[in-house]
Amino acid sequence: MPLYLVVDIQAKEITCFSDPSPQGYRAHKRVSFGTLLPVPAPFSSEFDTTAFQPAG
């Protein structure tokens, strides 16, 4: 299944779009930096977004 990850540096968020259709992606999950992002099948895992947080 195709997945599309969008990293928004200004908003400090990452969005995972999944379940594509001819009309667009039917599902999405958005989290703030520092939060685990659930990634659906076939990966069925969590993406650690802490590396995107600014240092300091």
PyMOL Python script that loads the backbone (N, CA, C, O; Angstrom):
from pymol import cmd

cmd.read_pdbstr("""\
ATOM      1  N   MET A   1       0.844  -1.170   0.000  1.00  0.00           N
ATOM      2  CA  MET A   1       0.000   0.000   0.000  1.00  0.00           C
ATOM      3  C   MET A   1       0.894   1.241   0.000  1.00  0.00           C
ATOM      4  O   MET A   1       1.816   1.334   0.811  1.00  0.00           O
ATOM      5  N   PRO A   2       0.637   2.180  -0.886  1.00  0.00           N
ATOM      6  CA  PRO A   2       1.409   3.415  -0.885  1.00  0.00           C
ATOM      7  C   PRO A   2       1.112   4.270   0.351  1.00  0.00           C
ATOM      8  O   PRO A   2      -0.036   4.421   0.771  1.00  0.00           O
ATOM      9  N   LEU A   3       2.172   4.813   0.907  1.00  0.00           N
ATOM     10  CA  LEU A   3       2.069   5.753   2.021  1.00  0.00           C
ATOM     11  C   LEU A   3       2.758   7.038   1.612  1.00  0.00           C
ATOM     12  O   LEU A   3       3.696   7.020   0.814  1.00  0.00           O
ATOM     13  N   TYR A   4       2.297   8.148   2.154  1.00  0.00           N
ATOM     14  CA  TYR A   4       2.869   9.447   1.837  1.00  0.00           C
ATOM     15  C   TYR A   4       3.085  10.174   3.148  1.00  0.00           C
ATOM     16  O   TYR A   4       2.130  10.425   3.884  1.00  0.00           O
ATOM     17  N   LEU A   5       4.342  10.520   3.454  1.00  0.00           N
ATOM     18  CA  LEU A   5       4.660  11.237   4.683  1.00  0.00           C
ATOM     19  C   LEU A   5       4.956  12.692   4.350  1.00  0.00           C
ATOM     20  O   LEU A   5       5.722  12.985   3.432  1.00  0.00           O
ATOM     21  N   VAL A   6       4.348  13.596   5.099  1.00  0.00           N
ATOM     22  CA  VAL A   6       4.577  15.028   4.928  1.00  0.00           C
ATOM     23  C   VAL A   6       5.147  15.565   6.235  1.00  0.00           C
ATOM     24  O   VAL A   6       4.534  15.438   7.295  1.00  0.00           O
ATOM     25  N   VAL A   7       6.327  16.164   6.144  1.00  0.00           N
ATOM     26  CA  VAL A   7       6.976  16.771   7.307  1.00  0.00           C
ATOM     27  C   VAL A   7       6.780  18.282   7.194  1.00  0.00           C
ATOM     28  O   VAL A   7       7.255  18.908   6.247  1.00  0.00           O
ATOM     29  N   ASP A   8       6.086  18.852   8.153  1.00  0.00           N
ATOM     30  CA  ASP A   8       5.826  20.293   8.179  1.00  0.00           C
ATOM     31  C   ASP A   8       6.693  20.899   9.280  1.00  0.00           C
ATOM     32  O   ASP A   8       6.355  20.850  10.463  1.00  0.00           O
ATOM     33  N   ILE A   9       7.822  21.473   8.856  1.00  0.00           N
ATOM     34  CA  ILE A   9       8.782  22.026   9.811  1.00  0.00           C
ATOM     35  C   ILE A   9       8.186  23.209  10.570  1.00  0.00           C
ATOM     36  O   ILE A   9       8.404  23.341  11.774  1.00  0.00           O
ATOM     37  N   GLN A  10       7.444  24.060   9.888  1.00  0.00           N
ATOM     38  CA  GLN A  10       6.871  25.239  10.550  1.00  0.00           C
ATOM     39  C   GLN A  10       5.846  24.868  11.610  1.00  0.00           C
ATOM     40  O   GLN A  10       5.849  25.433  12.703  1.00  0.00           O
ATOM     41  N   ALA A  11       4.971  23.923  11.295  1.00  0.00           N
ATOM     42  CA  ALA A  11       3.943  23.501  12.252  1.00  0.00           C
ATOM     43  C   ALA A  11       4.472  22.471  13.249  1.00  0.00           C
ATOM     44  O   ALA A  11       3.798  22.152  14.228  1.00  0.00           O
ATOM     45  N   LYS A  12       5.688  21.944  13.001  1.00  0.00           N
ATOM     46  CA  LYS A  12       6.302  20.916  13.855  1.00  0.00           C
ATOM     47  C   LYS A  12       5.411  19.681  13.938  1.00  0.00           C
ATOM     48  O   LYS A  12       5.144  19.151  15.016  1.00  0.00           O
ATOM     49  N   GLU A  13       4.957  19.234  12.750  1.00  0.00           N
ATOM     50  CA  GLU A  13       4.062  18.072  12.648  1.00  0.00           C
ATOM     51  C   GLU A  13       4.499  17.169  11.494  1.00  0.00           C
ATOM     52  O   GLU A  13       5.141  17.610  10.541  1.00  0.00           O
ATOM     53  N   ILE A  14       4.135  15.907  11.610  1.00  0.00           N
ATOM     54  CA  ILE A  14       4.314  14.943  10.527  1.00  0.00           C
ATOM     55  C   ILE A  14       2.965  14.281  10.286  1.00  0.00           C
ATOM     56  O   ILE A  14       2.278  13.880  11.226  1.00  0.00           O
ATOM     57  N   THR A  15       2.595  14.172   9.002  1.00  0.00           N
ATOM     58  CA  THR A  15       1.334  13.539   8.630  1.00  0.00           C
ATOM     59  C   THR A  15       1.626  12.337   7.747  1.00  0.00           C
ATOM     60  O   THR A  15       2.425  12.421   6.814  1.00  0.00           O
ATOM     61  N   CYS A  16       0.975  11.218   8.044  1.00  0.00           N
ATOM     62  CA  CYS A  16       1.066  10.013   7.224  1.00  0.00           C
ATOM     63  C   CYS A  16      -0.275   9.822   6.519  1.00  0.00           C
ATOM     64  O   CYS A  16      -1.304   9.616   7.163  1.00  0.00           O
ATOM     65  N   PHE A  17      -0.250   9.894   5.196  1.00  0.00           N
ATOM     66  CA  PHE A  17      -1.445   9.653   4.392  1.00  0.00           C
ATOM     67  C   PHE A  17      -1.400   8.208   3.895  1.00  0.00           C
ATOM     68  O   PHE A  17      -0.349   7.722   3.478  1.00  0.00           O
ATOM     69  N   SER A  18      -2.545   7.523   3.941  1.00  0.00           N
ATOM     70  CA  SER A  18      -2.617   6.129   3.493  1.00  0.00           C
ATOM     71  C   SER A  18      -3.975   5.862   2.851  1.00  0.00           C
ATOM     72  O   SER A  18      -4.862   6.715   2.850  1.00  0.00           O
ATOM     73  N   ASP A  19      -4.110   4.659   2.309  1.00  0.00           N
ATOM     74  CA  ASP A  19      -5.348   4.215   1.660  1.00  0.00           C
ATOM     75  C   ASP A  19      -5.724   5.127   0.488  1.00  0.00           C
ATOM     76  O   ASP A  19      -6.771   5.774   0.512  1.00  0.00           O
ATOM     77  N   PRO A  20      -4.859   5.177  -0.544  1.00  0.00           N
ATOM     78  CA  PRO A  20      -5.135   6.047  -1.686  1.00  0.00           C
ATOM     79  C   PRO A  20      -6.334   5.583  -2.505  1.00  0.00           C
ATOM     80  O   PRO A  20      -6.643   4.394  -2.571  1.00  0.00           O
ATOM     81  N   SER A  21      -6.997   6.549  -3.124  1.00  0.00           N
ATOM     82  CA  SER A  21      -8.114   6.283  -4.028  1.00  0.00           C
ATOM     83  C   SER A  21      -8.007   7.283  -5.174  1.00  0.00           C
ATOM     84  O   SER A  21      -7.194   8.204  -5.098  1.00  0.00           O
ATOM     85  N   PRO A  22      -8.784   7.135  -6.213  1.00  0.00           N
ATOM     86  CA  PRO A  22      -8.760   8.118  -7.303  1.00  0.00           C
ATOM     87  C   PRO A  22      -9.121   9.534  -6.837  1.00  0.00           C
ATOM     88  O   PRO A  22      -8.747  10.508  -7.489  1.00  0.00           O
ATOM     89  N   GLN A  23      -9.832   9.656  -5.730  1.00  0.00           N
ATOM     90  CA  GLN A  23     -10.231  10.968  -5.209  1.00  0.00           C
ATOM     91  C   GLN A  23      -9.227  11.528  -4.195  1.00  0.00           C
ATOM     92  O   GLN A  23      -9.396  12.653  -3.726  1.00  0.00           O
ATOM     93  N   GLY A  24      -8.197  10.769  -3.855  1.00  0.00           N
ATOM     94  CA  GLY A  24      -7.204  11.206  -2.875  1.00  0.00           C
ATOM     95  C   GLY A  24      -7.038  10.171  -1.779  1.00  0.00           C
ATOM     96  O   GLY A  24      -7.645   9.101  -1.822  1.00  0.00           O
ATOM     97  N   TYR A  25      -6.222  10.493  -0.809  1.00  0.00           N
ATOM     98  CA  TYR A  25      -5.996   9.572   0.305  1.00  0.00           C
ATOM     99  C   TYR A  25      -7.198   9.586   1.246  1.00  0.00           C
ATOM    100  O   TYR A  25      -7.703  10.646   1.616  1.00  0.00           O
ATOM    101  N   ARG A  26      -7.649   8.375   1.629  1.00  0.00           N
ATOM    102  CA  ARG A  26      -8.841   8.259   2.476  1.00  0.00           C
ATOM    103  C   ARG A  26      -8.530   8.315   3.964  1.00  0.00           C
ATOM    104  O   ARG A  26      -9.426   8.546   4.776  1.00  0.00           O
ATOM    105  N   ALA A  27      -7.273   8.106   4.326  1.00  0.00           N
ATOM    106  CA  ALA A  27      -6.917   8.097   5.747  1.00  0.00           C
ATOM    107  C   ALA A  27      -5.656   8.922   5.966  1.00  0.00           C
ATOM    108  O   ALA A  27      -4.773   8.983   5.111  1.00  0.00           O
ATOM    109  N   HIS A  28      -5.598   9.549   7.120  1.00  0.00           N
ATOM    110  CA  HIS A  28      -4.380  10.250   7.507  1.00  0.00           C
ATOM    111  C   HIS A  28      -4.283  10.326   9.025  1.00  0.00           C
ATOM    112  O   HIS A  28      -5.283  10.293   9.743  1.00  0.00           O
ATOM    113  N   LYS A  29      -3.044  10.427   9.479  1.00  0.00           N
ATOM    114  CA  LYS A  29      -2.765  10.577  10.905  1.00  0.00           C
ATOM    115  C   LYS A  29      -1.692  11.635  11.041  1.00  0.00           C
ATOM    116  O   LYS A  29      -0.644  11.544  10.401  1.00  0.00           O
ATOM    117  N   ARG A  30      -1.940  12.644  11.873  1.00  0.00           N
ATOM    118  CA  ARG A  30      -1.000  13.747  12.080  1.00  0.00           C
ATOM    119  C   ARG A  30      -0.567  13.755  13.539  1.00  0.00           C
ATOM    120  O   ARG A  30      -1.392  13.629  14.444  1.00  0.00           O
ATOM    121  N   VAL A  31       0.743  13.907  13.759  1.00  0.00           N
ATOM    122  CA  VAL A  31       1.269  14.010  15.118  1.00  0.00           C
ATOM    123  C   VAL A  31       2.282  15.143  15.195  1.00  0.00           C
ATOM    124  O   VAL A  31       2.870  15.538  14.188  1.00  0.00           O
ATOM    125  N   SER A  32       2.475  15.653  16.386  1.00  0.00           N
ATOM    126  CA  SER A  32       3.498  16.662  16.639  1.00  0.00           C
ATOM    127  C   SER A  32       4.855  15.987  16.757  1.00  0.00           C
ATOM    128  O   SER A  32       4.945  14.813  17.116  1.00  0.00           O
ATOM    129  N   PHE A  33       5.915  16.740  16.450  1.00  0.00           N
ATOM    130  CA  PHE A  33       7.269  16.225  16.635  1.00  0.00           C
ATOM    131  C   PHE A  33       7.417  15.737  18.069  1.00  0.00           C
ATOM    132  O   PHE A  33       6.902  16.358  18.998  1.00  0.00           O
ATOM    133  N   GLY A  34       8.115  14.633  18.244  1.00  0.00           N
ATOM    134  CA  GLY A  34       8.317  14.061  19.567  1.00  0.00           C
ATOM    135  C   GLY A  34       7.305  12.989  19.916  1.00  0.00           C
ATOM    136  O   GLY A  34       7.390  12.377  20.981  1.00  0.00           O
ATOM    137  N   THR A  35       6.346  12.755  19.029  1.00  0.00           N
ATOM    138  CA  THR A  35       5.286  11.770  19.248  1.00  0.00           C
ATOM    139  C   THR A  35       5.490  10.593  18.296  1.00  0.00           C
ATOM    140  O   THR A  35       5.991  10.772  17.186  1.00  0.00           O
ATOM    141  N   LEU A  36       5.109   9.403  18.720  1.00  0.00           N
ATOM    142  CA  LEU A  36       5.170   8.250  17.819  1.00  0.00           C
ATOM    143  C   LEU A  36       4.058   8.349  16.781  1.00  0.00           C
ATOM    144  O   LEU A  36       2.899   8.584  17.122  1.00  0.00           O
ATOM    145  N   LEU A  37       4.415   8.171  15.520  1.00  0.00           N
ATOM    146  CA  LEU A  37       3.450   8.220  14.420  1.00  0.00           C
ATOM    147  C   LEU A  37       3.101   6.797  14.004  1.00  0.00           C
ATOM    148  O   LEU A  37       3.970   6.077  13.512  1.00  0.00           O
ATOM    149  N   PRO A  38       1.847   6.370  14.190  1.00  0.00           N
ATOM    150  CA  PRO A  38       1.456   5.027  13.743  1.00  0.00           C
ATOM    151  C   PRO A  38       1.517   4.939  12.215  1.00  0.00           C
ATOM    152  O   PRO A  38       0.992   5.801  11.510  1.00  0.00           O
ATOM    153  N   VAL A  39       2.159   3.895  11.723  1.00  0.00           N
ATOM    154  CA  VAL A  39       2.249   3.648  10.281  1.00  0.00           C
ATOM    155  C   VAL A  39       1.474   2.366   9.996  1.00  0.00           C
ATOM    156  O   VAL A  39       1.782   1.320  10.568  1.00  0.00           O
ATOM    157  N   PRO A  40       0.461   2.434   9.110  1.00  0.00           N
ATOM    158  CA  PRO A  40      -0.399   1.270   8.879  1.00  0.00           C
ATOM    159  C   PRO A  40       0.297   0.150   8.098  1.00  0.00           C
ATOM    160  O   PRO A  40       1.440   0.292   7.665  1.00  0.00           O
ATOM    161  N   ALA A  41      -0.419  -0.963   7.930  1.00  0.00           N
ATOM    162  CA  ALA A  41       0.064  -2.105   7.155  1.00  0.00           C
ATOM    163  C   ALA A  41       0.424  -1.630   5.755  1.00  0.00           C
ATOM    164  O   ALA A  41      -0.225  -0.715   5.249  1.00  0.00           O
ATOM    165  N   PRO A  42       1.388  -2.187   5.133  1.00  0.00           N
ATOM    166  CA  PRO A  42       2.080  -3.428   5.496  1.00  0.00           C
ATOM    167  C   PRO A  42       3.200  -3.234   6.504  1.00  0.00           C
ATOM    168  O   PRO A  42       3.822  -4.217   6.906  1.00  0.00           O
ATOM    169  N   PHE A  43       3.484  -2.003   6.929  1.00  0.00           N
ATOM    170  CA  PHE A  43       4.570  -1.767   7.871  1.00  0.00           C
ATOM    171  C   PHE A  43       4.138  -2.031   9.309  1.00  0.00           C
ATOM    172  O   PHE A  43       4.898  -2.598  10.094  1.00  0.00           O
ATOM    173  N   SER A  44       2.933  -1.627   9.653  1.00  0.00           N
ATOM    174  CA  SER A  44       2.371  -1.860  10.986  1.00  0.00           C
ATOM    175  C   SER A  44       3.394  -1.585  12.085  1.00  0.00           C
ATOM    176  O   SER A  44       3.762  -2.471  12.855  1.00  0.00           O
ATOM    177  N   SER A  45       3.836  -0.343  12.132  1.00  0.00           N
ATOM    178  CA  SER A  45       4.833   0.028  13.120  1.00  0.00           C
ATOM    179  C   SER A  45       4.593   1.471  13.556  1.00  0.00           C
ATOM    180  O   SER A  45       3.611   2.101  13.164  1.00  0.00           O
ATOM    181  N   GLU A  46       5.500   1.971  14.366  1.00  0.00           N
ATOM    182  CA  GLU A  46       5.422   3.359  14.805  1.00  0.00           C
ATOM    183  C   GLU A  46       6.721   4.051  14.419  1.00  0.00           C
ATOM    184  O   GLU A  46       7.804   3.490  14.587  1.00  0.00           O
ATOM    185  N   PHE A  47       6.612   5.257  13.907  1.00  0.00           N
ATOM    186  CA  PHE A  47       7.749   6.056  13.474  1.00  0.00           C
ATOM    187  C   PHE A  47       8.060   7.070  14.569  1.00  0.00           C
ATOM    188  O   PHE A  47       7.209   7.880  14.938  1.00  0.00           O
ATOM    189  N   ASP A  48       9.286   7.018  15.085  1.00  0.00           N
ATOM    190  CA  ASP A  48       9.695   7.915  16.164  1.00  0.00           C
ATOM    191  C   ASP A  48      10.064   9.271  15.566  1.00  0.00           C
ATOM    192  O   ASP A  48      11.006   9.370  14.780  1.00  0.00           O
ATOM    193  N   THR A  49       9.328  10.307  15.933  1.00  0.00           N
ATOM    194  CA  THR A  49       9.522  11.633  15.354  1.00  0.00           C
ATOM    195  C   THR A  49      10.389  12.552  16.218  1.00  0.00           C
ATOM    196  O   THR A  49      10.504  13.741  15.921  1.00  0.00           O
ATOM    197  N   THR A  50      10.996  12.027  17.273  1.00  0.00           N
ATOM    198  CA  THR A  50      11.795  12.881  18.151  1.00  0.00           C
ATOM    199  C   THR A  50      12.994  13.481  17.441  1.00  0.00           C
ATOM    200  O   THR A  50      13.449  14.557  17.829  1.00  0.00           O
ATOM    201  N   ALA A  51      13.519  12.832  16.422  1.00  0.00           N
ATOM    202  CA  ALA A  51      14.668  13.375  15.699  1.00  0.00           C
ATOM    203  C   ALA A  51      14.342  14.673  14.971  1.00  0.00           C
ATOM    204  O   ALA A  51      15.255  15.409  14.597  1.00  0.00           O
ATOM    205  N   PHE A  52      13.086  14.966  14.764  1.00  0.00           N
ATOM    206  CA  PHE A  52      12.675  16.182  14.076  1.00  0.00           C
ATOM    207  C   PHE A  52      12.563  17.377  15.020  1.00  0.00           C
ATOM    208  O   PHE A  52      12.408  18.512  14.569  1.00  0.00           O
ATOM    209  N   GLN A  53      12.639  17.129  16.318  1.00  0.00           N
ATOM    210  CA  GLN A  53      12.550  18.232  17.270  1.00  0.00           C
ATOM    211  C   GLN A  53      13.840  19.055  17.202  1.00  0.00           C
ATOM    212  O   GLN A  53      14.925  18.499  17.031  1.00  0.00           O
ATOM    213  N   PRO A  54      13.721  20.364  17.333  1.00  0.00           N
ATOM    214  CA  PRO A  54      14.934  21.197  17.307  1.00  0.00           C
ATOM    215  C   PRO A  54      15.836  20.901  18.496  1.00  0.00           C
ATOM    216  O   PRO A  54      15.359  20.614  19.594  1.00  0.00           O
ATOM    217  N   ALA A  55      17.131  20.972  18.270  1.00  0.00           N
ATOM    218  CA  ALA A  55      18.097  20.751  19.341  1.00  0.00           C
ATOM    219  C   ALA A  55      18.032  21.892  20.343  1.00  0.00           C
ATOM    220  O   ALA A  55      17.735  23.034  19.993  1.00  0.00           O
ATOM    221  N   GLY A  56      18.309  21.564  21.575  1.00  0.00           N
ATOM    222  CA  GLY A  56      18.380  22.628  22.572  1.00  0.00           C
ATOM    223  C   GLY A  56      17.411  22.460  23.603  1.00  0.00           C
ATOM    224  O   GLY A  56      17.340  23.275  24.522  1.00  0.00           O
TER     225      GLY A  56
END
""", "prot")
cmd.dss("prot")
cmd.show_as("cartoon", "prot")
cmd.util.cbc("prot")
cmd.orient("prot")
